[in-house]
Amino acid sequence: MSAQRISPFLISLIAGPALLTMTGAAVAAGPCDQATADIYVAPDGNDAWSGRTPSRQGKDGPVATVAAAQRLLHSVKPIAGKPRIAMLRGGRYELPATLSFGPEDSGSPESPVVYCSYPAETAVLSGGIVLKDWNVQSDGAWSATVPQLADGGGYVAQLMVDGQRRYRARLPKEGVYRIVDAAPSVGTGKSVRDAFQSRPGELNPAWVAGGDAEVLTLNVWSASRYKLLAVDTSDVATVDGHAPLRPPHQLNKNRRYYLENVPGSATDPGEWEFAHFNGRLRYHPMPGETPATTKVVVPRLTRLMEIGNGDETTARVHDLVFTNLTFSDTNWVLPPGGALVNQSAASIDAAILVRNADRVTFDGVRVMHTAGAGLEFGPGTKAGLITNSVFFDLGAGAIKLGTGSGAAPGDPPGPDRVPAEAADGNRVINNLIRSGGRVHPAAGGIWMGRTSGNVVANNTIEDFYYTGISVGWTWNNKNIDSSDNIVIANRLYRIGQGLLSDMGAIYTLGASPGTIVRGNWISDVRGNTYGGTGIGLDEGSSYLTIEDNLVVDTSGPSLSINYGKDNAVRNNIFARSSEHNVTEGPPKGGRPLLLSQNIMLAEAGKSIFDEKWPRSMSWSDRNLYWSASGDQTEIAPGVLLSPWRSNSPKDSSSAVADPLLDGLETGKIHVAPASPALVLGFAPFDVSGAGAHLDTDAIAKLPAAPPFFRDAVLTPGSSASQ
């Protein structure tokens, strides 16, 4: 947790007290570099021992559980300036229940309580159980009973085999099914269940036997999971759920869907299925796997650790540090009535939840193989730090900050947030966030709801099927639920991947005065039917500053806005968008965008702005426009700059000219001295240092995370991408 791991690039972008706070917090866990602690924990320890030695010494030695270390640390007398440390020897700790930390586990700013791995070792806190006693069946599949789930009350969302995710068997084996049309719902009131018309013979009525088959629909900006209840003789399928929201979430015509966990469908290597009524799991091994040498982990706990509670009137937890620990293997349980998992999967629980706590730090941890989200700084969490960490192979998103429940579309403006309940002033710095949405594809890498004063900086976010970073959670610009958030120097790529729509690498909602999006490098963003935006300012986004960002290679616009007010967009480079560089939604009063000193490079056959631009209330000037059409570059469809200026007060000083720049591939933007962009006030920038700065050797050793869909399914024109 050393200060030198903070990127010099970030230091060049952030000035003043914010930087001092970051570097000051980065020394709390230094004592864990030495093999000296107050309490030791080991997989072969004993909770009846004192925990005072790192290995067994006669009839004494380390304790066996973190819970025992917690109790023993209570009796360690605090010494000013010296942290109290519980050090875990390397190995796997199978958690019997969620770890809970309360006010009695707190430290102080000068003497935090620290939980860490022993030097050069890795402690893994796992919410799973190792499945043994396999029976090998005649077709080569393995079968075993999950002991804790043999009573018929269990649910298994994911399986880990030798540290790699295996997916439940899916039908169809390639691509997706398509709903022919919506069918009348079944039942009334709270018992209503949705139905849809499938293609003749596509679904087998026998698949509902046992009640384990599930339907997952890929909606517009959400995904839904339901139990399959019935398939009748007319090929009408009924599911255990109801989507009362708008059409984008409903079982409508042409909606993509597939089935999971159909009895007997696990036939290919790496596939598995689970029968809840008897707790039997059936797995088809990959080549070379044997029951004797292969470790199969069934995630059981939905949450690994909880810090604080939901009552802001009680004593708060404070000054806890977790460093160089791995948190792994969580489950997710499909609730009765199914689950509509909306944008960013904000409703999905995290493996680690922090509430009503101050100065809680996660430094150098790994959070991986989750069925839900990774780590949540929830209500009342303040001055927390997440840094130098890896979030990998996630069922949903990596990090959640703040609370939800903002005014949703169609709602009247609600009350502003309550400051005591807010999660404010937290920092997410220098983390690798890779391969999310493996159970809930509508997840985003970092979700920031109703929250203010946070710094999200120098993170690398890659391989997600929805948004990279989402800021704000109110669908209007009347409530001020978020403000003064800094999203800076992040590297985002392989976002969207053609699976869902209405998404962006960086996505904002609602009014957010003082929020800055600066120095980010965004590339390879692909939506499904629309979206795929580099920076998307959705409903009500207002009073943001967007500057010094490089946005390239997007299937949608480089920058889009639905509606909002006074968003300053300056000194950015928007290039290689498959659509227009900038698009706007319907006007709703005010000036949505104030564009200046940007370089916008349109693709052949595309104009810089969309057809709404001539009527837009946005302002633009001193921008440089260019495309393969050269001097005939269109500002809007059919509109050239010269006649445009004669009929509009906009762009009086803008120009159409080659910017004479390079560096779009490397992030090191170089502009020739003769570039007209310099005359217009454009200031060249270097975003090559954006993203995480971590141990590259350790990152290279991460196991592969199988994709949610095979890449071939996501290519344009395939059955899943239409």
N, C-alpha and C positions, 0 to 999 in steps of 0.2 A: 504494500500500500504506500509506495514511495512517490513523492511529489514529482520526481523526474519523469514518471510515466505519463504525465499530462502533456499533450501535444504542444510543441512550440507554435504550431499553426493556430491552435485554439487560443494560446496566450496572446497571439497577435491580433485576435479578433475581439477578445473580451478585455476590458480595462477596469481599473478601479476596485472597489470593495468586493465585487463578485469574484474576481480572480483571487483575492486574498483569502476569501472564505474557502474556495475550492482547495487551494494548496495547503491551507492550514488544517483542513480535515483529513488530508491524505497521509498523516503520519500515525494515526491512532493504533494500527495493528503492527507496528514495527517490532515489538517484543516477540511476536510469533516467529520471527526469523531465527530465534534461539530456542533450544530444546529445554526451556525453563518455563514451568507453569505452576499454578496453584493446585490444579486438579487435572489428573490424566484419565482418559477414557480409552479402552481398547476392546476390540471384538471378543477377545478371550479374557476380558476382565471379569470382575465379580462385584456386584453392587453392595456386598457386605464388607468390601475392603475400604481402605481409607482414601484411595485415589491419589496418594501423595507421591507415588513413583510411576515412571512411564512403563515399567514392565514388572512382572511378578518378582517379588523378593520374599522368598519363604512363604509365609501365610498372609502376605499382604501384596498389594499392587494396585493397578488401575481399576476403576469401576467399569461396568459394562455398558452403561446407557447414559445418554445426555441428560435424561431426567434425574438420574442420581447425581451427576455433576452439578446440575442446577441447585439441588438441595445442599450439597456440600459447599458450594460457593457462598451461600447465605452466611455460613459461619466464618468465612475468611474476612478478617478485619480490613476494611479499606485503608490504604495508605496514600496520602496525597501525592499525586503525580505518577502513581504506579497502577497500571491496569490489573484487574483480577482476571486470570486467564484459565480457561478450560481447554486443554489440548487433546485432540482426538488422534489416536494412532491410525495408521492407514488400514483400510479394509471396508467391508460393507456392514452397515448397521441397519437391520431390518426393523423399522419402526412399528411397534404394535398399535400405536395410536398417534394422533396428531400431537406434536410438541406444542406446549403452551407456555408463553412467557408473560408474566404479570408485573405489576409495579415492584414487587419484592425482588425481581431479577435485575433491576436497574443498576447502572453505575452512576458516574458523574461526568461532567465535561472533562475534568482533569484526570479522572480515573475510570475509564469505561470498563464494562464487563465484556470480555472477548472470548469468542468460541472460534477455534481454528484447528487446522490439521497440524500434526507433528511435522517438523521440517523434512522436506524431501519425500513426504508421504501424502496420500490422498484419502481422506475419509469420505465415504459415500453414505448419505442418509437416504434410505430407500423406502418408498411406500409400497413396495411389492413383496411378493413371496416367490421363492424358487420352486418351480413345479417339478416334482420327481415322480417316481413309480409309474413310468410310462408303460403302456401296452402297445406293442407294434402290431398293427392290423394287417390283413392280407394284402391290401392295396399299398402298403408301405407307410400309411399314415400312423401317427402316434396318438394315443388317447390316454387321458388321465383325468382324475377328479381333482378339482380345486377344493382343498379341504375346507377352507373357510366359507365356501359358497355351495356346499353340498346340500344345504337345506332348501334349496330352490329359491332363495331370496336374493340371489346375486346377479350382478351385471358386470360384464367385462368389456371395456371399450378398446383396449389395446394390449398388445403382447410384444415383449422384447426378447429377442433371441441373440445371445452372445453380443449384447449391447446394441443391437440394431432393431428398429421397428419392423414388425410384420403386420400387414393389414388383414382385417377380416375379409373372407371371400366375398367377391362382388359379382353381381349379374347386371348387365352383360359382362362378359370377360374383357371385352374391348369396347370403348366408347360409352354411350349412354342410351337410355330409352327416352322416348318423347311422349308426353301426354297428348292424346288425341283431342280431348276436350274436357272441360270441367263437367262433373256430374252432380246431380242434386245431393246436398248434404243429407246425412242420416241422423234422425233424432231431433230433439229440440232442447232449448235452454243450455244448461251446462253439459248436457249429454250429446250435443251436436257433434258429429264427426264428418270430416270432409271425404269426398269421393272423387274419382276421376275415371275417365274412359281410357283404357289402354288399347293397344293394337290387338287384333284377334290372335289368340294363342300365345301372346307374348309372356303373360304371367300365368303361372300354374296355380289353381286353387289349393293344391296340396302343400304349397309353400307356407301356408299360414299355420301348419301343424306345429304345435309346441309353443307358438306365440313368440318366436325369437327373430323372425325376419323383420327387417327395417327398410323403410323407404327414405332415401335422402334426396331432396330436391335442391337443385342449383338455381336459385332465384336471380333477381337482378343484382341487389347488393346484400343479399342474405342467403342463408341456407337453412333448410328445415329437416328435422329428423322425426319420423313417426314409426310406430309399430304398424305392420301390415295386418289388418284385422280380417279381411275377407277379399276374395276374388269370385264374382258370381259368373253364371253361365253366359252373361252378356259382356264379359271382360271388363266389368266395372270393379275397380279396386277401392276399398274403404280403408282409411287409416285412422289410427287412434289419436286424433288431434283436429284442431280447427284453427285456421288462420283468419281472424276477423279483420285484419288490417287491409291496407290498400292492395290493389291487384299485383304490384310487384312481388308480393309474398305469397300469393295464393296459387292453388293447383290449377293453373290455367292452360289453355291450349298451347302446345309446343314447348311447355316447360320441360327442361332436362331433368332426368332423375335416374337413379339406379338403386339396386337393392343390395343390402349387406346381410350376412349371417343367415342366409337361406339354408335350411337343413339339407345336407348332402352336397352343398355347392363348393366346399373346400376340396378341390381336386388337383390343383396345380402346386408346384413347389413354392413354399413360403406362405401359403394361404391357411387360414384356420377358421373355425366356427365354434360357438359356445352354446350349450343348451342349459338354460337357467333352471329348468325344473329338476335336474339332477346334478348340476355343477360339473358336467363333463365337457372337457375341451378337446377338440380334435385338430391336429396340426399336421400338415404335409411338409416334411423337412426339405430344406435345400440340399443340393448335392454336397456330400461330405459331412453332413451333420449326423451325429449318432446320439441316442439317449444317454450314453455313458459320458460323453465329452461335451455336450452342448448344454449351456445354461439358459433355461427358459424362465423368464420373470413375468409373473402376472401382477400388474399394478393393482393394488387393493384400496389404498387410502385415496380419498379425493383431495385431501389437504395434508401437507407435511408439517407445516409450522404456522402458528398463529401468535402474533405479538400484540398485546393490548386487547381491548374489547370494544363493543359497540356503544358504550355509555360514556359520553364525553364529560359527564358530571363526576365520574370517579377519578381516582388517582391515575396518573399517566405513567406509561413505561418510557424510559429514557436511557440514552447512552449505552446502547448495545452495539457490538461489532461482531460480524460474522465474516471470516476471511478464509480463503483457500479451502473451502468445503464444497462438496458436490451434493446437490439435491436432485433426486431422480425418482422416476416411476410413480406417477399418479394415475388414478382412474377418473372416469366421469360417468355418471349414471343418468340414463335417459329417464326423465320424469314422466309420470302418468300424463297422458294427453299430449306427449311429444314436446318438441322444442323448436321454436322459431328463433334461430340465432341470427340476430340482426347485425348491421354494419359494425365492423371492428370487433365483433364478438364481445362487446362490452359487458354483456350479462354473464359471461362464463367466469366461474371462480378460478382463483389462482392457487398454485401449489403452496405459496407463502403469502400470508395476509398480514399486513401491519395496519393497525388502527389506533388512533388516539395515542400517538407516541411521538417523542421528540428525539432527534439526533440518533436515529438507527442507521447503521452503515452495513452495506454488503460490498465487500471488496475482494476481488479475485475469486468469486464463487463461480460454480457452474450450476445451471438449472437446465435439466434436460429430460427427455422422454416423458413429457407431461401429456395428459389427455386434455387438460384445460390450459389456462394461462400460466405464466411463470411466477411473477412476483408482483404483488399489488401494494402500493402505498395508498390505503383507503382513507375513509373519513378521519379527519383530525390528525393525520400524519404530517409532521412539519420538520423541516431542516434535515431530512433524510438524504442519504447518499447511496447511489448504486454505481459502482465504478470498477473498471479493470476486469469485468466479468464476461462470461460466455453464456448465452441463452441459445439452446440448440435443440432441434427436433422437438418441436412444441405442438401440442394438440390445438392450441389457439394462439394468442399473442404472447409476447415476452413480458412486457411491463405495462402496468396500469397505474395511472396517477389520478387521484381525485375521485369525484363522485359523478353519478349520472343524474337521471331524473330532471333534466332541463326541459324547457317547453318544446314539445315535439311538433311536427308539422300539423297545422290545423288547430293547435291549442292556442288559447289566448296567452299573452305574456304572464308568466307566473312570478312568484316572489323571488327576489334575489337570494343568492345562497347565504347561509348563515356562516360567518367567519369561523366560529368555533368548530364547525363540522367540516371545514374545508381542509384539503390536503395541499398546503402551500409551501413554497420555499424549498422544494426538494431538487436534487441534482442527479441527473443520469448522464454519466460522463465516461467515455472511452470503453464502450462495451461492444462485443460482437453479438449480433442477433441474427441467427441464421435458421432457415427451414422451419417456418411456422405454418399454422392452419392445417395440420395433418389430420385432425379430427373435425375441426370447425373451420372450413375454408374461408369464411367471411372475416377472419381475424386480421388484425393489424399488428405491426411490430411493436409500436409504442402507442398507447391510448392515453390521452390527457383529456379528462372530462371537465367538470366544473372545478377549476384549479387555477392558481395564479402564482407568479413569481418563481417559476421553475426554470431550470437550465437543462436542456437536452442537447448535448454537445459531443462531437467526435465519436459518434456511434456508427458502426457499419450495420446496415439492415439489408438482408438479401434473402431471396427465395421465399416470398410470401404470395398468396393468391388474392389478396385484397390490398389494403392501404399499408404504407410503410409507417408513417407517423400521422396520428389524428389529433387535432387540437381543437378543443371546444365541444360543447354538448348542448347548445341551445339553438333552435331553428328560427331565430329572429335576431334583429339588431337592437332590440329595446331593452332586454335584460343584459346586465353586465355580470356574467357568471365566470368569466375568465379574463385575465389581463396580465401584462408584463411577463409573458413567457418567452424564453429565448430558445429558438431552435437553430442551432448553429454548427457548421462544420461537420455535418453528417454525410455519410456516403450511402446512397440508396440505389439498388439495382435489382433486376429480376423481380420486379413488383407486378402483381396482377397475373402475369403469365397466361392471359387470355381466358381465364376461368369465369370471372364475375365482371360486372359493369359498374359504372358510377363510382369510380374509385380513382385515387391518385397516390403518387409517392408521398407527398405531403398534402394533407387534407384538413381544411379548417371549417368550423361552424360557428356562427354567432359573432357578436361584437366582442372584440378583444383588444382594447386600447393598450398600447405599450408593447404589444407582442411583436417580436422581430424574427423573421426567417432569413437567415444570412449565411452565405458562404457554404451552402450545401451543394453537393455534386450528385445529380440525379440522371440515371440512364436506364434504358431497357425497361420501359413501363408499358404493359399491354393490357387493355381491357377486352371484354368479350364483344358485345355489340356496340357499346359506346363507352366513354370514359377513357381509362388509360392515360390520365392526365399527369403531367409532371407536378405542378402545384395547383391544387383545386380549392378554390375559395367558394364553399357551398353556402347554403341559405343564411343570409344575414351577416356574412363575414364582413367585418368593418374595422377600420382604424389599425390595420396591420401594416408593417413595413416589410417589404420583400426586396432584398437587395443582394447583389454580388453572388447570385446563384447561377450555376451552370446546369441547364436542363437540355438533354439531347436524347434522341431516339425514343419517342413516345408514340403509341398508336393513336392517342387522342391529342388534344392541344397541349402545348407546353404550359400554358397558364389558362385557367378558366375561372369564371365567376358566375354564380347563379344570380344573386343580387347582394347588395351591401353598400357601404359608404366609405369613401376616403381611404382606400387602400393604396399606399404609396409603393409603386413598383419601379425600381430604379437600378440601373447599372447591372442588369442581368444579361445573360446570353441564352436565348431560346432558339434551338436549332433542331433540324431533322425530325420535325413532327409530321406524322402521316396525315394530320388534319391541318387546320389553320394554327398559327402560333398562339393566338389569343381568341377565345370565344366568350360570349356573354349570354346570360339568360334574359328573361323578360325584365324590362326596367321597372323598378318599384320606387323611384324617387331617389334623389341624391346622386352623387358622382361615385360610381362603383370603383373606378380605377383612376389613379394619377400616374401615368406612365412617362418616364423620362430617362434619357441616356442609356437605353437598352439597345442591344444588338439582336435583331430578329432575322433569322435565316429560314425562308420558306422553301419547301420542297417544290419540285417541278409540278406545275398545274395547280398549285395551291396559293391562295392569297395570304397575306399576313394576318388579317382579321377576318371574321366571318361576316355574313350578310347583315347582321344587326349593327355593325359598327357605324355606318353612316347616320343612324338614328340614336346612337348611344350617347348617354350623358357623361361618359368617361372623358378624361382629358389626356392628351398625349402631345409631347413635343420633344425635340432634340433626340429623337430615336433614329437609329440607322436600320434601314430595311434592305434586304437583298434576297434574290432567289436565282434559280437557274435561268429565269427569263431576263435577267440583267436589267437594263433600263426600263423594261416593260413589267417589272415586278408590280403586282397588284396589291394595293393597300387593303381593299375589300374586293369581293368578286366583281370584276368588270370595272374597278375604280383604280386609276393611276394617281400617283402622288400629286403631280402638278395641277390637274383640274380639281382634285380633291381640295387642295389648299385654297384655291380661288373661291370655293363655295363653303368653306368651313374655317372657323378660327383655330382648329386643331392643326398640329404638325407644321406650324409656320416655319420652324427651324429644322425639322426633320429632313432626312435625305435618303435617297435610294442610291446605294453605291456599294461596291465590294469592300468589306471591312478589312481585308488584308490581314486576316488573323489565322493562327493555327493553335493547336493544343486541345482540340475538342476530345481527342482520345486519351490524353494524359492528364487533363485538368490544369495543366500549366499554360494558361492563356498568354499568348504572345501576339501583340499587335504591332504591325510595322509602323515605323515613324511617320510614314506618309498616309496612314489610315485616316479616313474622314471621321471615324468614330472618335478619335482623340479631339478633333476640332469641336465635336458636339458635347464634349465633357465626359466621355466614357473613360473610366479608370480601370486599366487591366488588373486582373486578380489571378491568384493561383489557388485552386482548390485541390491540388494533388495531395495535400495533407489531410483532406477531409476523411473522416472515418476513424475506426479504432486503431490504436497503436499497441498491439499486444505481442506476446511471444509467438513468432511465426512458426517455429518448430512445433509448439504445442497445438496450435490451430491446425496444422497439417495432419496431425494424428487423430483429429476428430473422425469418428466413423461416418460413412456416407449415410445421408438421410433419404430414404426412398421417397420419390415424389408422390404427391397425393394422386395425381394422374400421370400415367406415362407421358413423356414429352410428345410422343407422336399424336396423342389425343388432343393436345393443346395447339397443334399447328393450325393456322388459318385454313378454313374449309373442312376441317374434320367434324365429326358428329358432335363432339362436345363443345366446339367453339362457335357454333352458329346460334 
